């Protein structure tokens, strides 16, 4: 979905997408982390897609999005690698590439924006892709799964699909950085006042917890340089969520998940024990739509989400 649509155009676009979503095929870019460190994210996404009645066509020949390292080292190479991914989607007749990682979303949308807005960058990319028989025409839109849930499925339709409501589970959203910033690239919703995760939580039968840390950095990108700072950032954010009544946290980014799940124990000395379980977005949605908890990889988490689910009578 283009972030330049007017509200009324966006509503019409969402209506059209909702009515055709069951036959919709999407290019799927899971990214590196969901295929390695957070395999439970990939698996729960595929299970969720089946419940939603959509087809995610994994772009198995795609390269890494470039993340911070390659983009900082050679922006041209990162842009071409992403153009190669978009060319694969076009060749398959797919105009949407769906991601499940906020970092991938940010980097891929930035590269696509540069390609679409600069004839020079597009020509540079296609000159290289042409050596391998590929070409990118600029027709692909990169979107996060979170946006698909709201724009293509629709909150009302999503709520109607719920067979296991969350019984008022108090869930704190954690957006992090890359899915909402910069707005010039990821302007799908306000970076200062996002509400998409809250809307999904409520649609699933949970209670959304508001707190100041939901749009702050998770600390992932600084952990290799300043480990103590990273854990303190996690501790402060989770302390705010806990103090506002959160029983669990949901995030659309596996890097945020790794940081929040992994650093709470290290942060306890300064911020106190929080022990908030961190759900991947598709895990909690898939559960509410009827996927058995044992299929969602909840046992892979350092802070076991099943304990709070038992306390809320969500599982035995």
GULOLO-970254 format. One record per residue: residue in one letter; x, y, z of N, C-alpha, C in turn. Coordinates in nm, 2 decimals. Atoms other than C-alpha are relative to their C-alpha. Layout:
 r    n_X    n_Y    n_Z   ca_X   ca_Y   ca_Z    c_X    c_Y    c_Z
 A      X      Y      Z      X      Y      Z      X      Y      Z
...
This chain:
 r    n_X    n_Y    n_Z   ca_X   ca_Y   ca_Z    c_X    c_Y    c_Z
 X   0.08  -0.12   0.00   0.00   0.00   0.00   0.09   0.12   0.00
 X  -0.07  -0.12   0.01   0.13   0.34  -0.09  -0.03   0.09   0.12
 X   0.02  -0.09  -0.12   0.19   0.57   0.21  -0.06   0.14  -0.04
 X   0.05  -0.13   0.05   0.07   0.86  -0.01  -0.15   0.01  -0.02
 X   0.14   0.01   0.02  -0.29   0.75  -0.02  -0.07   0.09   0.10
 X   0.08  -0.08  -0.09  -0.55   0.99   0.13  -0.08  -0.10   0.08
 X   0.07   0.09  -0.09  -0.75   0.84   0.42  -0.12  -0.07  -0.07
 X   0.11   0.06   0.07  -1.06   0.79   0.20   0.04  -0.10  -0.11
 X  -0.05   0.09   0.10  -0.85   0.63  -0.07   0.05  -0.13   0.06
 X  -0.05   0.11  -0.08  -0.69   0.41   0.19  -0.11  -0.09   0.04
 X   0.11   0.08  -0.04  -1.02   0.29   0.32  -0.06  -0.08  -0.12
 X   0.05   0.07   0.12  -1.14   0.20  -0.03   0.09  -0.11  -0.04
 X  -0.10   0.10   0.03  -0.81   0.02  -0.10  -0.01  -0.12   0.09
 X   0.01   0.10  -0.10  -0.85  -0.17   0.23  -0.12  -0.09  -0.03
 X   0.13   0.08   0.03  -1.21  -0.27   0.13   0.02  -0.09  -0.11
 X  -0.02   0.08   0.12  -1.10  -0.40  -0.21   0.09  -0.11   0.04
 X  -0.09   0.11  -0.04  -0.81  -0.59  -0.06  -0.06  -0.10   0.09
 X   0.06   0.09  -0.09  -1.02  -0.74   0.21  -0.09  -0.10  -0.07
 X   0.09   0.09   0.08  -1.27  -0.88  -0.04   0.07  -0.09  -0.09
 X  -0.07   0.08   0.09  -1.00  -1.03  -0.25   0.12  -0.07   0.07
 X  -0.12   0.05  -0.07  -0.75  -1.14   0.02   0.01  -0.15   0.00
 X  -0.01   0.15  -0.01  -0.85  -1.51   0.02   0.07  -0.06  -0.12
 X  -0.07   0.05   0.11  -0.71  -1.55  -0.33   0.13   0.08  -0.03
 X  -0.12  -0.08   0.02  -0.42  -1.31  -0.28   0.12  -0.08   0.02
 X  -0.13   0.06  -0.01  -0.07  -1.43  -0.34   0.10   0.12   0.03
 X  -0.09  -0.10  -0.04   0.21  -1.23  -0.18   0.15  -0.06  -0.01
 X  -0.14   0.03  -0.02   0.59  -1.24  -0.22   0.03   0.00   0.14
 X  -0.04   0.01  -0.14   0.74  -1.34   0.11   0.15   0.01   0.02
 X  -0.14  -0.01  -0.04   1.07  -1.22   0.24   0.02  -0.01   0.15
 X  -0.01   0.03  -0.15   1.13  -1.38   0.58   0.12   0.07   0.06
 X  -0.13  -0.06  -0.05   1.48  -1.23   0.62   0.08  -0.11   0.07
 X  -0.10   0.10  -0.05   1.78  -1.40   0.79  -0.04  -0.05   0.14
 X   0.02   0.04  -0.14   1.68  -1.40   1.16  -0.12  -0.10   0.01
 X   0.12   0.09  -0.01   1.34  -1.58   1.10   0.03  -0.14  -0.05
 X  -0.04   0.13   0.05   1.52  -1.86   0.92   0.10  -0.07   0.08
 X  -0.11   0.06  -0.08   1.79  -1.91   1.18  -0.03   0.02   0.15
 X   0.01  -0.02  -0.15   1.77  -1.75   1.53  -0.14  -0.01   0.05
 X   0.14   0.00  -0.04   1.39  -1.72   1.54  -0.08  -0.08  -0.09
 X   0.08   0.08   0.09   1.26  -2.01   1.34  -0.15  -0.01   0.04
 X   0.14   0.01  -0.04   0.95  -2.01   1.55  -0.08   0.12  -0.06
 X   0.06  -0.11   0.07   0.87  -1.67   1.38  -0.04  -0.04  -0.14
 X   0.03   0.04   0.14   0.89  -1.82   1.03  -0.12  -0.10   0.01
 X   0.10   0.11   0.00   0.68  -2.13   1.13  -0.14   0.06   0.04
 X   0.13  -0.05  -0.04   0.41  -1.93   1.31  -0.06   0.09  -0.11
 X   0.04  -0.08   0.11   0.39  -1.69   1.01  -0.07  -0.09  -0.11
 X   0.06   0.09   0.10   0.32  -1.98   0.77  -0.13  -0.06   0.05
 X   0.12   0.05  -0.06   0.06  -2.12   1.01  -0.11   0.10   0.00
 X   0.10  -0.11   0.00  -0.11  -1.78   1.03  -0.05   0.02  -0.14
 X   0.04  -0.02   0.14  -0.11  -1.74   0.65  -0.11  -0.10  -0.04
 X   0.10   0.11   0.03  -0.31  -2.07   0.63  -0.13   0.04   0.06
 X   0.12  -0.04  -0.06  -0.56  -1.94   0.88  -0.07   0.12  -0.07
 X   0.05  -0.12   0.06  -0.60  -1.61   0.70  -0.05  -0.03  -0.15
 X   0.04   0.04   0.14  -0.65  -1.79   0.36   0.08   0.08  -0.10
 X  -0.09  -0.06   0.10  -0.36  -1.62   0.19   0.12  -0.09  -0.03
 X  -0.11   0.08   0.04  -0.06  -1.76   0.01   0.13   0.09   0.01
 X  -0.13  -0.07   0.00   0.29  -1.64   0.10   0.10  -0.08  -0.08
 X  -0.10   0.07   0.09   0.53  -1.73  -0.18   0.14   0.05   0.04
 X  -0.13  -0.03  -0.04   0.87  -1.74  -0.03   0.10   0.03  -0.12
 X  -0.10  -0.03   0.10   1.14  -1.57  -0.24   0.13  -0.06   0.04
 X  -0.11   0.08  -0.05   1.39  -1.84  -0.18   0.13   0.03  -0.05
 X  -0.13  -0.04   0.05   1.66  -1.70  -0.40   0.04   0.14   0.04
 X  -0.03  -0.14  -0.04   1.65  -1.36  -0.23   0.12   0.01   0.08
 X  -0.11  -0.02  -0.08   1.95  -1.21  -0.07  -0.04   0.07   0.13
 X   0.02  -0.08  -0.12   1.99  -1.04   0.27  -0.04   0.14  -0.04
 X   0.04  -0.13   0.03   1.83  -0.70   0.28   0.11   0.10   0.01
 X  -0.11  -0.09  -0.01   2.17  -0.55   0.36   0.02   0.06   0.14
 X  -0.01  -0.04  -0.14   2.08  -0.45   0.72   0.08   0.13   0.01
 X  -0.08  -0.12  -0.02   2.30  -0.18   0.87   0.14  -0.02  -0.05
 X  -0.14   0.02   0.03   2.64  -0.33   0.80   0.03   0.03  -0.15
 X  -0.03  -0.02   0.14   2.62  -0.35   0.42  -0.04   0.14  -0.05
 X   0.04  -0.13   0.03   2.42  -0.03   0.39   0.10   0.11   0.04
 X  -0.10  -0.10  -0.04   2.68   0.16   0.58   0.13  -0.02  -0.07
 X  -0.13   0.02   0.08   2.97   0.00   0.38  -0.01   0.04  -0.14
 X   0.02  -0.03   0.14   2.83   0.02   0.03  -0.15   0.00  -0.03
 X   0.14  -0.02   0.02   2.49   0.16  -0.03  -0.04  -0.05  -0.14
 X   0.03   0.05   0.13   2.50   0.08  -0.40  -0.02  -0.15  -0.01
 X   0.01   0.15   0.00   2.56  -0.29  -0.34  -0.13  -0.04   0.07
 X   0.13   0.03  -0.07   2.27  -0.30  -0.09  -0.12   0.02  -0.08
 X   0.11  -0.03   0.08   2.04  -0.13  -0.33  -0.02  -0.10  -0.11
 X   0.01   0.10   0.11   2.12  -0.37  -0.61  -0.05  -0.14   0.05
 X   0.05   0.12  -0.06   2.07  -0.67  -0.38  -0.15   0.00   0.02
 X   0.15  -0.01  -0.02   1.72  -0.55  -0.29  -0.07   0.01  -0.14
 X   0.07   0.00   0.14   1.64  -0.48  -0.66   0.00  -0.14  -0.05
 X   0.01   0.14   0.04   1.73  -0.84  -0.73  -0.11  -0.07   0.06
 X   0.12   0.06  -0.07   1.47  -0.95  -0.47  -0.13   0.05  -0.07
 X   0.12  -0.06   0.06   1.21  -0.72  -0.63  -0.02  -0.06  -0.14
 X   0.01   0.05   0.13   1.29  -0.85  -0.97  -0.05  -0.15   0.00
 X   0.05   0.14  -0.02   1.23  -1.21  -0.85  -0.16   0.01   0.02
 X   0.15  -0.01  -0.03   0.88  -1.10  -0.72  -0.07   0.03  -0.13
 X   0.06  -0.04   0.13   0.80  -0.93  -1.05  -0.01  -0.12  -0.10
 X   0.00   0.12   0.10   0.90  -1.24  -1.25  -0.10  -0.10   0.04
 X   0.11   0.09  -0.04   0.65  -1.44  -1.04  -0.13   0.06   0.00
 X   0.13  -0.07   0.01   0.38  -1.19  -1.11  -0.05   0.06   0.14
 X   0.04  -0.04  -0.13   0.38  -1.06  -0.75   0.03   0.15   0.02
 X  -0.03  -0.14  -0.01   0.34  -0.69  -0.67   0.02   0.04   0.15
 X  -0.03  -0.02  -0.14   0.37  -0.72  -0.29   0.11  -0.09   0.05
 X  -0.10   0.08  -0.07   0.67  -0.83  -0.09  -0.03   0.03   0.15
 X   0.04  -0.01  -0.14   0.57  -0.90   0.27   0.12  -0.04   0.09
 X  -0.11   0.03  -0.09   0.83  -0.89   0.55  -0.06  -0.03   0.14
 X   0.03   0.03  -0.14   0.82  -1.01   0.91   0.11   0.05   0.10
 X  -0.10  -0.05  -0.08   1.11  -0.81   1.03   0.00   0.16  -0.02
 X   0.01  -0.15   0.02   1.10  -0.43   1.10   0.13   0.05  -0.06
 X  -0.12  -0.05   0.06   1.47  -0.39   1.01   0.00  -0.03  -0.15
 X   0.01   0.03   0.15   1.41  -0.56   0.67  -0.10   0.10  -0.06
 X   0.10  -0.09   0.05   1.10  -0.35   0.62   0.07   0.14  -0.03
 X  -0.06  -0.14   0.01   1.30  -0.02   0.68   0.10   0.00  -0.11
 X  -0.11   0.00   0.10   1.60  -0.11   0.46  -0.06  -0.03  -0.14
 X   0.05   0.03   0.13   1.40  -0.26   0.18  -0.09   0.11  -0.06
 X   0.09  -0.11   0.05   1.15   0.02   0.16   0.09   0.12  -0.04
 X  -0.09  -0.11   0.04   1.44   0.27   0.16   0.07  -0.02  -0.13
 X  -0.06   0.04   0.13   1.61   0.09  -0.12  -0.10   0.02  -0.12
 X   0.10  -0.01   0.10   1.29   0.07  -0.32  -0.04   0.14  -0.03
 X   0.03  -0.15   0.02   1.22   0.44  -0.27   0.11   0.06  -0.09
 X  -0.12  -0.05   0.07   1.57   0.52  -0.40  -0.01  -0.04  -0.15
 X   0.01   0.05   0.13   1.52   0.30  -0.70  -0.11   0.06  -0.08
 X   0.11  -0.05   0.07   1.18   0.43  -0.79   0.01   0.15  -0.03
 X  -0.01  -0.15   0.02   1.27   0.80  -0.75   0.12   0.04  -0.07
 X  -0.13  -0.04   0.07   1.61   0.79  -0.92   0.02  -0.08  -0.13
 X  -0.03   0.08   0.13   1.65   0.69  -1.29   0.14  -0.05   0.00
 X  -0.14   0.04  -0.01   2.02   0.68  -1.22   0.02  -0.13   0.08
 X  -0.01   0.12  -0.08   1.99   0.43  -0.94  -0.07  -0.12  -0.06
 X   0.07   0.12   0.07   1.74   0.21  -1.13   0.08  -0.05  -0.11
 X  -0.08   0.04   0.12   1.96   0.21  -1.44   0.13  -0.07   0.05
 X  -0.11   0.07  -0.06   2.26   0.12  -1.22  -0.03  -0.14   0.04
 X   0.04   0.13  -0.05   2.08  -0.17  -1.06  -0.03  -0.09  -0.12
 X   0.03   0.08   0.11   1.94  -0.30  -1.39   0.12  -0.04  -0.09
 X  -0.12   0.03   0.08   2.28  -0.28  -1.56   0.07  -0.12   0.06
 X  -0.06   0.12  -0.07   2.40  -0.53  -1.30  -0.09  -0.12  -0.01
 X   0.09   0.11   0.01   2.09  -0.74  -1.29  -0.01  -0.06  -0.14
 X   0.01   0.05   0.14   2.09  -0.76  -1.67   0.11  -0.10  -0.03
 X  -0.10   0.10   0.03   2.41  -0.96  -1.66  -0.04  -0.14   0.04
 X   0.05   0.13  -0.05   2.21  -1.24  -1.49  -0.14  -0.02  -0.06
 X   0.13   0.02   0.06   1.90  -1.20  -1.71  -0.11   0.04   0.08
 X   0.11  -0.05  -0.09   1.70  -1.01  -1.45  -0.02   0.15  -0.03
 X   0.03  -0.14   0.02   1.53  -0.67  -1.46  -0.11   0.04   0.10
 X   0.11  -0.05  -0.09   1.33  -0.46  -1.21  -0.06   0.12  -0.06
 X   0.07  -0.11   0.06   1.06  -0.24  -1.34  -0.06   0.10   0.10
 X   0.04  -0.09  -0.10   0.97  -0.08  -1.01  -0.15  -0.01   0.05
 X   0.14   0.02  -0.03   0.62  -0.23  -0.96  -0.03  -0.06   0.14
 X   0.02   0.07  -0.13   0.68  -0.39  -0.62  -0.01   0.09   0.12
 X   0.02  -0.07  -0.13   0.56  -0.26  -0.28   0.04  -0.09   0.11
 X  -0.05   0.07  -0.12   0.73  -0.37   0.04  -0.09   0.04   0.12
 X   0.08  -0.02  -0.12   0.50  -0.41   0.34   0.03  -0.10   0.11
 X  -0.01   0.09  -0.11   0.51  -0.56   0.68  -0.13  -0.08   0.02
 X   0.12   0.08  -0.03   0.28  -0.84   0.79  -0.10   0.07   0.08
 X   0.09  -0.08  -0.09   0.13  -0.60   1.05  -0.09   0.08  -0.09
 X   0.08  -0.09   0.09   0.02  -0.37   0.77  -0.10  -0.08  -0.08
 X   0.09   0.09   0.08  -0.13  -0.66   0.57  -0.12  -0.04   0.09
 X   0.11   0.04  -0.09  -0.34  -0.77   0.87  -0.11   0.11   0.01
 X   0.10  -0.10  -0.02  -0.50  -0.43   0.90  -0.05   0.05  -0.14
 X   0.05  -0.06   0.13  -0.52  -0.31   0.53  -0.07  -0.11  -0.08
 X   0.06   0.10   0.10  -0.59  -0.64   0.35  -0.10  -0.09   0.07
 X   0.09   0.08  -0.07  -0.76  -0.85   0.61  -0.11   0.08   0.07
 X   0.09  -0.09  -0.07  -0.92  -0.57   0.82  -0.02  -0.04   0.14
 X   0.01   0.03  -0.14  -0.96  -0.55   1.19  -0.13  -0.07   0.04
 X   0.13   0.07  -0.03  -1.33  -0.64   1.19   0.00  -0.15  -0.05
 X  -0.01   0.14   0.05  -1.26  -0.95   0.97   0.09  -0.08   0.09
 X  -0.09   0.07  -0.08  -0.97  -1.04   1.19  -0.06  -0.04   0.13
 X   0.07   0.03  -0.13  -1.18  -1.01   1.51  -0.10  -0.11  -0.02
 X   0.10   0.10   0.03  -1.44  -1.23   1.34   0.06  -0.14  -0.01
 X  -0.07   0.13   0.01  -1.18  -1.50   1.29   0.04  -0.06   0.13
 X  -0.06   0.04  -0.13  -1.08  -1.52   1.65  -0.09  -0.11   0.06
 X   0.06   0.11  -0.07  -1.17  -1.85   1.81   0.05  -0.03   0.14
 X  -0.06   0.00  -0.13  -0.95  -1.82   2.11   0.03   0.14   0.05
 X  -0.03  -0.13  -0.05  -0.98  -1.47   2.25   0.10   0.00   0.12
 X  -0.11  -0.01  -0.10  -0.70  -1.35   2.48  -0.05   0.02   0.14
 X   0.05   0.00  -0.14  -0.93  -1.32   2.78   0.05   0.12   0.08
 X  -0.04  -0.12  -0.07  -0.82  -0.96   2.86   0.15   0.00   0.03
 X  -0.14   0.00  -0.02  -0.45  -1.05   2.86   0.06   0.14  -0.02
 X  -0.06  -0.14   0.01  -0.26  -0.72   2.92   0.13  -0.01  -0.08
 X  -0.12   0.01   0.09  -0.02  -0.69   2.63   0.05   0.14  -0.04
 X  -0.07  -0.13   0.03   0.23  -0.41   2.58   0.05  -0.01  -0.14
 X  -0.06   0.00   0.14   0.31  -0.33   2.21   0.14   0.05   0.01
 X  -0.13  -0.05   0.01   0.67  -0.28   2.13   0.03   0.02  -0.15
 X  -0.02  -0.03   0.14   0.72  -0.11   1.79   0.15   0.00  -0.04
 X  -0.14  -0.02   0.04   1.09  -0.03   1.81   0.02   0.11  -0.10
 X  -0.04  -0.11   0.09   1.26   0.18   1.55  -0.05  -0.01  -0.15
 X   0.00   0.01   0.14   1.25   0.05   1.20  -0.13  -0.01  -0.08
 X   0.13   0.01   0.07   0.89  -0.01   1.13  -0.08   0.13  -0.01
 X   0.07  -0.13   0.00   0.78   0.35   1.20   0.09   0.11  -0.03
 X  -0.09  -0.11   0.03   1.10   0.55   1.13   0.09  -0.04  -0.12
 X   0.05  -0.14   0.01   1.18   0.75   0.92  -0.14   0.00  -0.07
 X   0.14   0.00   0.05   0.82   0.85   0.83   0.01   0.03  -0.15
 X  -0.01  -0.03   0.15   0.95   0.96   0.48   0.01  -0.14  -0.07
 X  -0.01   0.13   0.06   1.01   0.59   0.42  -0.11  -0.10   0.04
 X   0.10   0.09  -0.06   0.78   0.40   0.66  -0.12   0.08   0.05
 X   0.11  -0.09  -0.04   0.50   0.66   0.67  -0.14  -0.06   0.01
 X   0.13   0.07   0.00   0.22   0.40   0.71  -0.08   0.05   0.12
 X   0.07  -0.06  -0.11   0.14   0.54   1.05   0.10   0.09   0.08
 X  -0.09  -0.10  -0.07   0.27   0.81   1.29   0.11  -0.07   0.08
 X  -0.11   0.05  -0.08   0.61   0.74   1.44  -0.02   0.04   0.15
 X   0.02  -0.05  -0.14   0.51   0.94   1.75  -0.12  -0.07   0.07
 X   0.13   0.05  -0.06   0.16   0.80   1.80  -0.05  -0.12  -0.08
 X   0.05   0.11   0.07   0.13   0.46   1.64  -0.10  -0.08   0.08
 X   0.11   0.07  -0.07  -0.17   0.24   1.72  -0.03  -0.13  -0.06
 X   0.04   0.13   0.07  -0.17  -0.06   1.49   0.01  -0.12   0.09
 X  -0.01   0.12  -0.09  -0.04  -0.31   1.74  -0.11   0.00   0.11
 X   0.11  -0.01  -0.10  -0.29  -0.18   2.00  -0.13  -0.05  -0.06
 X   0.13   0.04   0.07  -0.57  -0.23   1.74   0.00  -0.15  -0.01
 X   0.00   0.15   0.01  -0.46  -0.59   1.68  -0.02  -0.07   0.13
 X   0.01   0.06  -0.13  -0.43  -0.67   2.05  -0.15   0.00   0.04
 X   0.14  -0.01  -0.04  -0.79  -0.54   2.11  -0.08  -0.10  -0.09
 X   0.08   0.09   0.09  -0.92  -0.73   1.80   0.01  -0.15   0.05
 X  -0.03   0.14  -0.04  -0.77  -1.05   1.95  -0.06  -0.03   0.14
 X   0.06   0.02  -0.13  -0.95  -1.00   2.28   0.09   0.04   0.12
 X  -0.09  -0.04  -0.11  -0.66  -0.86   2.48  -0.02   0.15   0.04
 X   0.01  -0.14  -0.04  -0.61  -0.53   2.66   0.14   0.06  -0.03
 X  -0.13  -0.06   0.04  -0.34  -0.30   2.51   0.05   0.09   0.11
 X  -0.07  -0.08  -0.11  -0.10  -0.14   2.76   0.08   0.11  -0.06
 X  -0.07  -0.12   0.05   0.02   0.21   2.68   0.12   0.03   0.10
 X  -0.12  -0.04  -0.08   0.37   0.31   2.80   0.10   0.07  -0.09
 X  -0.08  -0.09   0.08   0.64   0.55   2.69   0.11  -0.08  -0.08
 X  -0.11   0.08   0.06   0.89   0.28   2.59  -0.03  -0.07  -0.13
 X   0.04   0.08   0.12   0.69   0.13   2.30   0.06   0.04  -0.13
 X  -0.06  -0.04   0.13   0.85   0.34   2.03   0.15   0.03   0.01
 X  -0.14  -0.02  -0.02   1.20   0.34   2.17   0.08  -0.11  -0.05
 X  -0.09   0.11   0.06   1.50   0.14   2.05   0.01  -0.11   0.10
 X  -0.01   0.12  -0.08   1.53  -0.22   2.18   0.14  -0.02   0.05
 X  -0.14   0.02  -0.04   1.91  -0.19   2.21   0.08  -0.10  -0.09
 X  -0.06   0.11   0.07   1.98  -0.47   1.96   0.13   0.05  -0.08
 X  -0.11  -0.04   0.09   2.21  -0.26   1.73   0.12   0.05   0.08
 X  -0.11  -0.05  -0.08   2.43  -0.14   2.01   0.06  -0.11   0.09
 X  -0.04   0.10  -0.09   2.47  -0.47   2.19   0.14  -0.05  -0.02
 X  -0.13   0.04   0.03   2.79  -0.57   2.02   0.11   0.10   0.04
 X  -0.09  -0.10  -0.03   2.95  -0.24   2.10  -0.01   0.04   0.15
 X   0.02  -0.04  -0.14   2.80  -0.15   2.44  -0.10  -0.09   0.06
 X   0.09   0.10  -0.05   2.65  -0.46   2.59  -0.08   0.05   0.12
 X   0.07  -0.05  -0.12   2.57  -0.29   2.92  -0.11   0.10  -0.03
 X   0.10  -0.10   0.04   2.39   0.00   2.75  -0.12  -0.07  -0.06
 X   0.11   0.08   0.06   2.18  -0.25   2.55  -0.09  -0.06   0.10
 X   0.09   0.07  -0.10   2.06  -0.44   2.85  -0.07   0.10   0.08
 X   0.07  -0.10  -0.07   1.98  -0.12   3.03  -0.12   0.06  -0.07
 X   0.11  -0.04   0.08   1.77   0.00   2.74  -0.12  -0.09   0.01
 X   0.10   0.10  -0.01   1.58  -0.32   2.75  -0.07   0.01   0.14
 X   0.05   0.00  -0.14   1.54  -0.30   3.13  -0.09   0.12   0.02
 X   0.08  -0.12  -0.02   1.41   0.05   3.12  -0.14  -0.01  -0.07
 X   0.13   0.01   0.07   1.15  -0.02   2.85  -0.09  -0.10   0.06
 X   0.08   0.10  -0.06   1.03  -0.34   3.01  -0.05   0.04   0.14
 X   0.05  -0.05  -0.13   1.01  -0.17   3.35  -0.12   0.09  -0.01
 X   0.11  -0.08   0.02   0.78   0.09   3.21  -0.12  -0.08  -0.04
 X   0.12   0.08   0.04   0.56  -0.17   3.05  -0.06  -0.08   0.12
 X   0.04   0.08  -0.12   0.55  -0.38   3.37  -0.07   0.09   0.10
 X   0.06  -0.09  -0.10   0.47  -0.08   3.59  -0.14   0.05  -0.05
 X   0.13  -0.04   0.05   0.18   0.00   3.36  -0.10  -0.12  -0.02
 X   0.09   0.11  -0.01   0.03  -0.34   3.41   0.02  -0.11  -0.10
 X  -0.02   0.10   0.10   0.17  -0.54   3.12   0.03  -0.14   0.06
 X  -0.03   0.14  -0.04   0.17  -0.92   3.15   0.08  -0.07  -0.11
 X  -0.08   0.05   0.11   0.33  -0.98   2.81   0.03   0.12  -0.10
 X  -0.04  -0.10   0.10   0.48  -0.79   2.51  -0.01  -0.06  -0.13
 X   0.00   0.05   0.14   0.42  -0.82   2.14   0.08   0.09  -0.09
 X  -0.09  -0.08   0.09   0.67  -0.71   1.87  -0.01  -0.05  -0.14
 X   0.00   0.04   0.14   0.67  -0.71   1.49   0.14  -0.03  -0.05
 X  -0.14   0.01   0.05   1.05  -0.75   1.48   0.08  -0.11   0.08
 X  -0.08   0.11  -0.06   1.27  -1.06   1.55   0.12   0.06   0.07
 X  -0.12  -0.05  -0.07   1.57  -0.84   1.64  -0.04   0.06   0.14
 X   0.05  -0.05  -0.12   1.36  -0.66   1.90  -0.03  -0.12   0.10
 X   0.03   0.12  -0.08   1.24  -1.00   2.02   0.13  -0.06   0.07
 X  -0.13   0.06  -0.06   1.60  -1.13   2.07   0.05   0.09   0.11
 X  -0.05  -0.09  -0.10   1.70  -0.82   2.26  -0.09   0.00   0.13
 X   0.09  -0.01  -0.11   1.39  -0.80   2.48  -0.01  -0.13   0.08
 X   0.01   0.13  -0.06   1.37  -1.17   2.55   0.14  -0.04   0.07
 X  -0.14   0.04  -0.05   1.75  -1.20   2.61   0.06   0.08   0.10
 X  -0.07  -0.09  -0.08   1.84  -0.90   2.81  -0.07   0.04   0.13
 X   0.07  -0.04  -0.12   1.57  -0.87   3.08   0.07  -0.05   0.13
 X  -0.07   0.06  -0.12   1.77  -1.10   3.32   0.12   0.09   0.03
 X  -0.11  -0.08  -0.02   2.08  -0.89   3.27  -0.03   0.14   0.06
 X   0.04  -0.13  -0.05   1.89  -0.57   3.34  -0.06   0.00   0.14
 X   0.07   0.00  -0.12   1.74  -0.69   3.66   0.07   0.07   0.12
 X  -0.07  -0.07  -0.11   2.01  -0.56   3.88  -0.03   0.15   0.01
 X   0.03  -0.14   0.00   1.93  -0.21   3.78  -0.14   0.03   0.00
 X   0.14  -0.03   0.02   1.57  -0.22   3.68  -0.10  -0.09   0.07
 X   0.09   0.10  -0.07   1.43  -0.51   3.89  -0.04  -0.10  -0.10
 X   0.05   0.11   0.08   1.29  -0.83   3.76  -0.13   0.04  -0.07
 X   0.12  -0.02   0.07   1.03  -0.79   3.49  -0.06  -0.13  -0.05
 X   0.04   0.14   0.05   1.02  -1.14   3.33  -0.13   0.01  -0.09
 X   0.11  -0.01   0.09   0.78  -1.02   3.06   0.02  -0.09  -0.12
 X  -0.02   0.08   0.12   0.73  -1.29   2.79  -0.02   0.09  -0.13
 X   0.01  -0.08   0.12   0.78  -1.15   2.44  -0.06  -0.09  -0.11
 X   0.06   0.07   0.12   0.55  -1.27   2.16   0.04   0.06  -0.13
 X  -0.01  -0.05   0.13   0.63  -1.25   1.80  -0.15   0.03  -0.05
 X   0.14  -0.04   0.05   0.33  -1.08   1.62  -0.08  -0.12  -0.05
 X   0.08   0.11   0.06   0.22  -1.39   1.42  -0.03  -0.11   0.10
 X   0.02   0.11  -0.10   0.25  -1.62   1.73  -0.14   0.03   0.07
 X   0.12  -0.04  -0.08  -0.02  -1.43   1.92  -0.13   0.00  -0.09
 X   0.11  -0.01   0.09  -0.24  -1.37   1.62  -0.04  -0.15  -0.04
 X   0.02   0.14   0.04  -0.21  -1.74   1.50  -0.07  -0.07   0.12
 X   0.06   0.07  -0.11  -0.30  -1.86   1.85  -0.15   0.04   0.01
 X   0.14  -0.04  -0.01  -0.61  -1.65   1.87  -0.09  -0.05  -0.11
 X   0.08   0.05   0.11  -0.72  -1.77   1.53  -0.01  -0.15  -0.01
 X   0.03   0.14  -0.01  -0.70  -2.13   1.64   0.12  -0.09  -0.02
 X  -0.12   0.09   0.01  -0.34  -2.26   1.59   0.04  -0.05   0.14
 X  -0.04   0.06  -0.13  -0.25  -2.49   1.88   0.13   0.07   0.05
 X  -0.12  -0.06  -0.06   0.00  -2.33   2.12   0.12  -0.08  -0.02
 X  -0.12   0.09   0.01   0.23  -2.63   2.09   0.07   0.01  -0.13
 X  -0.05  -0.02   0.14   0.28  -2.55   1.72   0.08   0.13  -0.02
 X  -0.05  -0.14   0.02   0.40  -2.19   1.78   0.14   0.02   0.05
 X  -0.14  -0.01  -0.04   0.75  -2.26   1.92   0.02   0.09   0.12
 X  -0.01  -0.08  -0.12   0.67  -2.09   2.25   0.11  -0.05   0.09
 X  -0.10   0.05  -0.08   0.92  -2.32   2.42   0.14   0.04  -0.04
 X  -0.13  -0.05   0.05   1.20  -2.16   2.22   0.04   0.13   0.07
 X  -0.03  -0.13  -0.06   1.17  -1.83   2.42   0.07  -0.02   0.13
 X  -0.07   0.01  -0.12   1.40  -1.76   2.71  -0.10   0.03   0.12
 X   0.10  -0.02  -0.10   1.11  -1.62   2.91  -0.13  -0.06  -0.05
 X   0.10   0.09   0.05   0.84  -1.88   2.87  -0.14   0.07   0.00
 X   0.13  -0.07   0.00   0.51  -1.72   2.75  -0.11  -0.09   0.05
 X   0.11   0.09  -0.04   0.31  -2.03   2.85  -0.04   0.02   0.14
 X   0.03  -0.02  -0.14   0.32  -1.94   3.22  -0.12   0.10   0.01
 X   0.11  -0.10  -0.01   0.11  -1.62   3.17  -0.12  -0.05  -0.08
 X   0.11   0.06   0.07  -0.11  -1.81   2.92  -0.08  -0.09   0.09
 X   0.07   0.09  -0.10  -0.19  -2.07   3.19  -0.08   0.09   0.10
 X   0.07  -0.08  -0.10  -0.27  -1.79   3.44  -0.12   0.07  -0.05
 X   0.12  -0.06   0.06  -0.52  -1.64   3.19  -0.09  -0.10  -0.06
 X   0.09   0.11   0.05  -0.68  -1.98   3.12   0.00  -0.01  -0.15
 X  -0.01   0.01   0.14  -0.56  -1.96   2.76   0.05  -0.14  -0.04
 X  -0.05   0.14   0.02  -0.38  -2.30   2.78   0.00  -0.07   0.14
 X   0.00   0.08  -0.12  -0.38  -2.58   3.04   0.14  -0.01   0.06
